[in-house]
């Protein structure tokens, strides 16, 4: 496995968990498919520039935590905050 596979798979997992588990939205099967394709693309990109690909993967991971990918679904950090404050 390449060094970018973990962060890219985490992005997909966070996106699916935020949508389905935290917000009860229906499963969007495009996300896991796109995650797999992106993991393969980043693995190939590592051969060109390992440092750049790894940096971009981690920047994307941090970005997905704070960004709303769907206007109807809150960002993952908002969802976790709301979930923690319920208790």
C-alpha positions, 0 to 999 in steps of 0.5 A, a space after each residue: 500500500 502506498 502512503 496516500 491510501 490511508 488518508 484517501 480511504 479515511 476521506 471516503 469513510 468520513 464522508 459516508 459516516 457523516 452522511 449516513 450515520 450522523 445525519 441519516 441521509 441515504 447512502 450515496 454509492 458514488 462516494 465509495 466508488 470515487 474513493 477507490 478511484 482516487 486512491 488508485 490515482 494517488 498511488 500512481 501520483 506518488 510515483 511522480 512526486 511522493 512528497 507532493 501526493 502525500 501532502 495533497 492527500 493530507 490537505 484533502 483529509 483536513 479539508 473534508 472535515 471542515 467542508 460541506 460536500 452537500 449543502 443539505 448535510 453539515 460538515 463532519 466537524 459540525 455533525 460531531 459537535 452536534 452529536 456530542 452536545 446532545 449528551 
